[in-house]
Amino acid sequence: MRCLTVAVSVCLSLGLAACRSADAAAGGAEAAAASQPCAMALAPHQGTGDVDQGIARSQQAAREGANPAAALNDLGQRYIARARASQAPTYYAMAEFAALCAESKDPGNAQALLLRGHVLHQQHRFKEAEVVARAVAAKRGLYLDYGLLGDVLLELGHVEEGGQAYQRMMDLKPYYHSYTRASHYRWLKGDLPGALELMHQAVRTASPRDPESVAWAFSRLAAYELQAGRTAEALRDSEAALQHQPNYAAALLIRGRTLLSDGKHGEAVDALRRAALASPLPEHEWALADALRAAGDLSEARRVEERLNQTGAVNDPRTFALYLATRRERPDRAVALAEQELRNRSDVFTFDALAWSLASAGRTMEAEQAMTRALAEGTKDARLFYHAGVIAASGGHVTEARRWLREARSVQQTLLPSERQDMTEQITALNQQNRRKAI
């Protein structure tokens, strides 16, 4: 047991990728752990917070209670809550151990199957998650089962079928989790007013006993308000999120981006620095580096970018591919990362990452084909429009390029400063080209 406890401790401190490397170097501890899911799930947990104490109680109930499978499912949910609150992804691995242990205690347990599906989704193992989600929806067909199924289908690019799963969830139980999913679906299909309406309903129905969920809903609402051009409301909503979950990375990110759109670079740096500290994902570090450059702090920006270049490919290959393509650095690496992601997920944003990476590598015709897929659902997103415009211009489609860049400029407040600058330069170049033709 002591060996397993040490392995868990190392994993939680280093992160999943480092954990796997350390395990391999230590003689296959990961494989040994996977063969003993109950030992891993029930390894002594340290921490004094409410979630940590809940984990310890669930572990005790799983060891000593009359219904260990139910206690293990509860334990898995608490590990997921810990992962979301702490931004430590290895807690998802602990949740998977709990699910596997529950299934060993009660083969065919639908709740354990649902738990494992959620873990697979959070770990971006979407094709595996689809198999589990379809199985649990067919086996039981509760509202939560359809929620997971819809989540996975959207990641895999099956948007209409995913929307049908969400509608089934809403029909069975219209509440917080139904509203957030329906809101995202409407936004994905280009219906910002509908997305805002449903996210307001989500905020109103979120339970204060689950502060992370409330914070997530307010953060997403802030993002929609920013896209609608209502920066005061976006700042208000991000502050509401932080009141429920201090140092919540998603809220700090959207707060920082909103402040950037208002030209408040110093305040934006403060928020984005906290976001990157709470969760050093490429999305957060890219935004921080951009804010630092806008604020004139080039030395710190370079330090952040150096860190991003070291860890980005592991932490989030898709966003790192976008970053490299935007900075016009290592285009072949960007393409490889985007293609790697496409093997696992086929949503509009993965096709956008591939299109943008291909464009940076000078592969314009392939970029146009991928961009067509990225725009297929009618998603209204400034980055999609900006990329579509630049790619169209590269292919000589001036009228199309103008149209997409106009669309991007209409919601440019959601772009990073460097993206807005490049978009403006692209528009200026097109205008100059048009004037030369007129002469």
VMD Tcl script that draws the C-alpha trace (Angstrom):
set ca {
  {0.00 0.00 0.00}
  {2.82 2.43 0.80}
  {4.25 2.02 -2.71}
  {0.89 2.80 -4.29}
  {0.39 5.82 -2.04}
  {3.78 7.19 -3.07}
  {2.94 6.60 -6.74}
  {-0.34 8.50 -6.39}
  {1.41 11.35 -4.59}
  {4.04 11.65 -7.32}
  {1.37 11.58 -10.03}
  {-0.67 14.30 -8.38}
  {2.36 16.54 -7.96}
  {3.83 16.07 -11.44}
  {0.78 15.75 -13.69}
  {-0.41 12.81 -15.79}
  {2.22 12.95 -18.54}
  {5.06 13.21 -16.03}
  {3.43 10.51 -13.94}
  {3.44 8.15 -16.90}
  {7.10 8.86 -17.62}
  {8.05 8.40 -13.99}
  {6.12 5.16 -13.79}
  {7.88 3.76 -16.84}
  {11.26 4.68 -15.40}
  {10.31 3.07 -12.09}
  {9.59 -0.28 -13.69}
  {5.97 -0.12 -14.78}
  {4.23 1.19 -11.67}
  {1.39 2.50 -13.81}
  {0.60 -0.96 -15.17}
  {0.68 -2.35 -11.65}
  {-1.61 0.41 -10.44}
  {-4.09 -0.21 -13.27}
  {-4.34 -3.84 -12.23}
  {-5.26 -2.76 -8.70}
  {-7.89 -0.03 -9.18}
  {-9.37 -0.45 -5.71}
  {-5.99 -0.01 -4.04}
  {-5.36 3.13 -6.07}
  {-8.82 4.63 -5.54}
  {-8.66 3.98 -1.78}
  {-5.04 5.04 -1.21}
  {-5.01 7.48 1.74}
  {-5.94 10.99 0.61}
  {-4.54 14.11 2.20}
  {-6.12 17.54 2.37}
  {-8.23 19.66 4.68}
  {-10.72 21.26 2.30}
  {-14.38 20.31 2.08}
  {-13.85 18.27 -1.08}
  {-10.82 16.53 0.43}
  {-12.77 15.59 3.55}
  {-15.58 14.32 1.35}
  {-13.10 12.11 -0.50}
  {-11.88 10.65 2.80}
  {-15.47 9.96 3.92}
  {-16.33 8.25 0.64}
  {-13.18 6.14 0.88}
  {-14.16 5.03 4.37}
  {-17.68 4.18 3.22}
  {-16.26 2.17 0.32}
  {-14.04 0.20 2.70}
  {-16.57 -0.35 5.46}
  {-20.09 0.33 4.17}
  {-22.78 -2.09 3.06}
  {-22.86 -0.74 -0.52}
  {-19.25 -0.25 -1.64}
  {-20.14 0.28 -5.31}
  {-22.35 3.27 -4.47}
  {-19.65 4.71 -2.22}
  {-17.05 4.26 -4.95}
  {-19.24 6.04 -7.48}
  {-19.62 8.89 -5.01}
  {-15.84 8.85 -4.50}
  {-15.30 9.09 -8.25}
  {-17.56 12.12 -8.49}
  {-15.63 13.77 -5.68}
  {-12.35 13.12 -7.48}
  {-13.81 14.77 -10.58}
  {-14.89 17.76 -8.48}
  {-11.36 17.93 -7.06}
  {-9.89 17.83 -10.58}
  {-12.15 20.63 -11.80}
  {-11.53 22.83 -8.77}
  {-7.76 22.29 -8.61}
  {-7.08 21.98 -12.37}
  {-5.03 18.86 -11.50}
  {-5.88 16.36 -14.26}
  {-4.48 13.35 -12.45}
  {-7.52 13.36 -10.18}
  {-9.41 12.18 -13.27}
  {-7.18 9.11 -13.22}
  {-8.18 8.58 -9.60}
  {-11.85 8.86 -10.61}
  {-11.28 6.21 -13.26}
  {-9.77 3.91 -10.64}
  {-12.88 4.44 -8.51}
  {-15.14 3.60 -11.46}
  {-13.19 0.44 -12.30}
  {-13.23 -0.60 -8.66}
  {-17.01 -0.06 -8.49}
  {-17.46 -2.20 -11.61}
  {-15.38 -4.95 -10.03}
  {-17.65 -4.88 -6.97}
  {-20.87 -4.76 -9.02}
  {-20.36 -5.83 -12.67}
  {-22.61 -3.92 -15.04}
  {-23.20 -1.07 -12.59}
  {-24.61 1.70 -14.81}
  {-23.52 4.53 -12.54}
  {-19.94 3.26 -12.61}
  {-20.15 3.07 -16.39}
  {-21.38 6.69 -16.53}
  {-18.57 7.77 -14.21}
  {-15.96 6.08 -16.39}
  {-17.46 7.73 -19.48}
  {-17.12 11.17 -17.88}
  {-13.50 10.46 -17.01}
  {-12.72 9.34 -20.55}
  {-14.35 12.53 -21.85}
  {-12.31 14.74 -19.51}
  {-9.14 12.92 -20.54}
  {-9.99 13.60 -24.22}
  {-10.31 9.88 -24.95}
  {-13.42 10.65 -26.96}
  {-13.72 7.52 -29.06}
  {-13.51 5.33 -25.98}
  {-15.98 7.63 -24.26}
  {-18.45 7.26 -27.14}
  {-18.55 3.48 -26.69}
  {-19.24 3.88 -22.98}
  {-21.79 6.67 -23.46}
  {-23.79 4.72 -26.02}
  {-23.73 1.66 -23.78}
  {-25.00 3.45 -20.69}
  {-27.67 5.37 -22.65}
  {-28.94 2.09 -24.13}
  {-28.73 0.28 -20.81}
  {-30.40 2.90 -18.60}
  {-31.37 6.00 -20.59}
  {-31.43 8.57 -17.78}
  {-30.98 12.30 -18.41}
  {-27.34 12.26 -17.29}
  {-26.60 9.43 -19.71}
  {-27.84 11.51 -22.62}
  {-25.81 14.48 -21.37}
  {-22.60 12.49 -21.59}
  {-23.57 11.09 -24.98}
  {-24.20 14.58 -26.34}
  {-20.90 15.86 -24.96}
  {-18.92 13.12 -26.66}
  {-20.77 13.34 -29.96}
  {-20.11 17.08 -30.25}
  {-16.39 16.52 -29.70}
  {-16.41 13.90 -32.45}
  {-18.15 16.29 -34.84}
  {-21.56 14.56 -34.80}
  {-23.32 17.83 -34.00}
  {-26.88 17.01 -35.03}
  {-26.90 13.69 -33.19}
  {-25.33 15.40 -30.18}
  {-28.08 18.01 -30.25}
  {-30.69 15.25 -30.26}
  {-29.07 13.71 -27.18}
  {-29.17 17.09 -25.43}
  {-32.82 17.52 -26.37}
  {-33.57 14.11 -24.87}
  {-31.79 15.19 -21.71}
  {-33.80 18.41 -21.58}
  {-37.06 16.51 -22.12}
  {-36.25 14.19 -19.22}
  {-35.06 16.90 -16.82}
  {-34.81 20.63 -17.59}
  {-32.28 21.87 -15.02}
  {-28.79 23.37 -14.69}
  {-26.83 20.71 -16.59}
  {-29.45 20.56 -19.35}
  {-29.44 24.33 -19.76}
  {-25.63 24.61 -19.98}
  {-25.48 21.94 -22.67}
  {-28.37 23.36 -24.66}
  {-26.75 26.80 -24.41}
  {-23.47 25.52 -25.81}
  {-25.27 23.73 -28.64}
  {-27.10 26.93 -29.63}
  {-23.87 28.90 -29.54}
  {-22.16 26.27 -31.68}
  {-24.96 26.61 -34.24}
  {-24.59 30.40 -34.35}
  {-27.48 31.36 -32.06}
  {-25.85 33.73 -29.53}
  {-29.16 35.18 -28.17}
  {-30.46 31.65 -27.57}
  {-27.20 30.67 -25.88}
  {-27.39 33.71 -23.60}
  {-31.00 33.01 -22.66}
  {-30.27 29.41 -21.69}
  {-27.09 30.27 -19.79}
  {-29.02 32.83 -17.75}
  {-31.41 29.99 -16.87}
  {-28.44 27.83 -15.92}
  {-27.10 30.51 -13.58}
  {-30.51 30.90 -11.94}
  {-30.90 27.15 -11.34}
  {-27.30 26.29 -10.31}
  {-26.95 24.94 -6.79}
  {-24.87 27.05 -4.38}
  {-23.77 23.74 -2.84}
  {-21.74 23.18 -6.03}
  {-19.71 26.41 -6.29}
  {-17.53 25.15 -9.14}
  {-20.57 24.57 -11.35}
  {-21.89 28.04 -10.53}
  {-18.50 29.53 -11.34}
  {-18.35 27.66 -14.65}
  {-21.81 28.90 -15.66}
  {-20.95 32.52 -14.83}
  {-17.65 32.21 -16.73}
  {-19.39 30.90 -19.82}
  {-22.06 33.59 -19.54}
  {-19.28 36.21 -19.37}
  {-17.80 34.83 -22.61}
  {-21.14 35.15 -24.36}
  {-21.62 38.68 -23.02}
  {-18.19 39.65 -24.33}
  {-19.07 38.32 -27.76}
  {-22.30 40.35 -27.62}
  {-20.18 43.45 -26.97}
  {-21.39 43.94 -23.40}
  {-18.07 44.20 -21.58}
  {-19.54 45.60 -18.35}
  {-21.81 42.58 -18.06}
  {-18.92 40.24 -18.89}
  {-16.81 41.74 -16.11}
  {-19.74 41.50 -13.70}
  {-20.30 37.84 -14.52}
  {-16.61 36.95 -14.24}
  {-16.54 38.61 -10.83}
  {-19.60 36.60 -9.79}
  {-17.77 33.43 -10.83}
  {-14.75 34.38 -8.72}
  {-16.97 35.03 -5.72}
  {-18.17 31.44 -5.90}
  {-14.74 29.95 -6.75}
  {-11.73 32.19 -5.99}
  {-8.83 31.92 -8.45}
  {-11.03 30.03 -10.90}
  {-8.95 29.87 -14.08}
  {-11.86 30.02 -16.56}
  {-13.25 33.15 -14.89}
  {-9.84 34.81 -14.71}
  {-9.24 34.04 -18.38}
  {-12.46 35.63 -19.61}
  {-11.98 38.55 -17.21}
  {-8.50 39.13 -18.60}
  {-9.66 38.91 -22.18}
  {-12.50 41.34 -21.47}
  {-10.07 43.82 -19.91}
  {-7.82 43.44 -22.96}
  {-10.75 44.30 -25.21}
  {-11.21 47.50 -23.18}
  {-7.50 48.36 -23.53}
  {-6.87 47.86 -19.80}
  {-3.65 45.94 -20.34}
  {-2.23 46.18 -16.82}
  {-5.40 44.88 -15.17}
  {-5.63 42.18 -17.83}
  {-2.08 41.04 -17.05}
  {-2.97 40.67 -13.36}
  {-6.02 38.50 -14.11}
  {-4.26 36.40 -16.75}
  {-1.19 35.89 -14.58}
  {-3.48 34.43 -11.92}
  {-5.21 32.24 -14.53}
  {-1.88 30.85 -15.77}
  {-0.72 30.25 -12.20}
  {-3.93 28.37 -11.37}
  {-3.85 26.37 -14.60}
  {-0.77 26.64 -16.86}
  {-2.59 25.60 -20.02}
  {-1.56 27.02 -23.42}
  {-4.78 29.02 -23.67}
  {-3.98 30.87 -20.44}
  {-0.27 31.36 -21.11}
  {-0.86 32.53 -24.68}
  {-3.33 35.15 -23.47}
  {-0.92 36.22 -20.71}
  {1.98 36.57 -23.15}
  {-0.17 38.65 -25.49}
  {-1.30 40.87 -22.63}
  {2.27 41.36 -21.44}
  {3.38 42.37 -24.93}
  {0.46 44.79 -25.17}
  {1.49 46.23 -21.80}
  {5.09 46.60 -22.98}
  {6.62 43.97 -20.70}
  {8.55 42.05 -23.34}
  {10.94 40.28 -20.97}
  {8.21 38.57 -18.96}
  {6.29 37.84 -22.18}
  {9.33 35.99 -23.52}
  {9.62 33.98 -20.30}
  {5.96 32.94 -20.53}
  {6.40 32.05 -24.20}
  {9.47 29.96 -23.40}
  {7.47 28.02 -20.82}
  {4.61 27.64 -23.28}
  {6.96 26.26 -25.93}
  {8.26 23.70 -23.45}
  {4.91 22.39 -22.20}
  {2.24 23.36 -24.74}
  {2.37 20.25 -26.92}
  {1.73 18.01 -23.91}
  {-0.80 20.16 -22.07}
  {-3.06 21.02 -25.03}
  {-1.82 20.10 -28.53}
  {-4.70 21.79 -30.36}
  {-4.32 25.21 -28.74}
  {-0.54 25.00 -29.03}
  {-0.89 24.29 -32.75}
  {-3.04 27.43 -33.06}
  {-0.45 29.41 -31.13}
  {2.42 28.27 -33.32}
  {0.46 28.97 -36.49}
  {-0.56 32.43 -35.27}
  {3.04 33.28 -34.41}
  {4.15 31.70 -37.71}
  {6.61 29.48 -35.87}
  {7.44 25.83 -36.65}
  {4.56 25.36 -39.11}
  {5.31 21.67 -39.66}
  {5.09 21.09 -35.91}
  {1.75 22.91 -35.81}
  {0.39 20.73 -38.62}
  {1.57 17.55 -36.90}
  {-0.10 18.53 -33.64}
  {-3.37 19.46 -35.35}
  {-3.39 16.22 -37.30}
  {-2.74 14.33 -34.07}
  {-5.77 15.98 -32.50}
  {-7.93 15.25 -35.53}
  {-7.35 11.54 -35.06}
  {-9.09 11.85 -31.70}
  {-11.74 14.55 -32.22}
  {-13.40 16.06 -35.28}
  {-15.23 19.15 -34.06}
  {-15.16 22.53 -35.78}
  {-12.33 23.86 -33.60}
  {-10.03 20.97 -34.42}
  {-10.66 21.51 -38.13}
  {-9.94 25.20 -37.56}
  {-6.64 24.37 -35.87}
  {-5.73 22.13 -38.78}
  {-6.73 24.74 -41.37}
  {-4.77 27.50 -39.65}
  {-1.71 25.27 -39.24}
  {-1.83 24.20 -42.89}
  {-2.10 27.85 -43.92}
  {0.99 28.71 -41.86}
  {2.83 25.92 -43.69}
  {1.80 27.36 -47.06}
  {-0.53 24.48 -47.88}
  {-3.38 26.76 -48.92}
  {-5.62 24.35 -50.84}
  {-5.63 21.86 -47.94}
  {-6.25 24.73 -45.54}
  {-9.30 25.82 -47.54}
  {-10.76 22.32 -47.38}
  {-10.26 22.08 -43.61}
  {-11.66 25.60 -43.11}
  {-14.83 24.62 -44.96}
  {-15.32 21.88 -42.36}
  {-14.63 24.34 -39.54}
  {-17.35 26.70 -40.77}
  {-19.90 23.99 -41.54}
  {-22.04 24.38 -38.40}
  {-22.51 28.14 -38.71}
  {-20.58 28.87 -35.51}
  {-20.14 32.62 -35.01}
  {-16.65 33.00 -33.63}
  {-14.17 35.78 -34.33}
  {-11.17 33.46 -34.54}
  {-12.92 31.20 -37.05}
  {-13.86 34.22 -39.17}
  {-10.37 35.72 -38.95}
  {-8.74 32.47 -40.01}
  {-11.25 31.98 -42.82}
  {-10.54 35.47 -44.14}
  {-6.76 35.08 -44.13}
  {-6.95 31.67 -45.78}
  {-9.33 32.95 -48.45}
  {-6.99 35.86 -49.15}
  {-4.05 33.46 -49.47}
  {-6.02 31.53 -52.07}
  {-6.80 34.67 -54.04}
  {-10.51 34.72 -53.09}
  {-10.65 38.45 -52.34}
  {-14.42 38.87 -52.09}
  {-14.72 35.92 -49.72}
  {-11.75 37.14 -47.70}
  {-13.34 40.56 -47.28}
  {-16.61 39.00 -46.11}
  {-14.99 36.82 -43.45}
  {-12.71 39.59 -42.20}
  {-15.69 41.93 -41.88}
  {-17.41 39.24 -39.80}
  {-14.31 38.92 -37.63}
  {-14.04 42.68 -37.14}
  {-17.67 42.84 -35.97}
  {-16.77 40.67 -32.96}
  {-13.07 41.52 -32.71}
  {-13.37 42.10 -28.94}
  {-13.01 38.34 -28.46}
  {-9.64 38.22 -30.25}
  {-6.27 38.64 -28.59}
  {-4.42 41.91 -29.31}
  {-1.93 40.26 -31.71}
  {-4.80 38.65 -33.60}
  {-6.65 41.96 -33.88}
  {-3.50 43.64 -35.14}
  {-2.90 40.99 -37.79}
  {-6.56 41.08 -38.83}
  {-6.32 44.88 -39.29}
  {-3.17 44.47 -41.38}
  {-4.89 41.86 -43.53}
  {-7.85 44.18 -44.13}
  {-5.49 47.07 -44.98}
  {-3.61 44.89 -47.46}
  {-6.85 43.89 -49.17}
  {-7.96 47.52 -49.39}
  {-4.63 48.56 -50.90}
  {-4.85 45.72 -53.38}
  {-8.32 46.89 -54.38}
  {-7.11 50.48 -54.87}
  {-4.22 49.34 -57.05}
  {-6.67 47.41 -59.24}
  {-8.86 50.51 -59.55}
  {-5.89 52.55 -60.75}
}
mol new
graphics top color blue
foreach p $ca { graphics top sphere $p radius 0.5 }
foreach p [lrange $ca 0 end-1] q [lrange $ca 1 end] { graphics top cylinder $p $q radius 0.2 }
display resetview
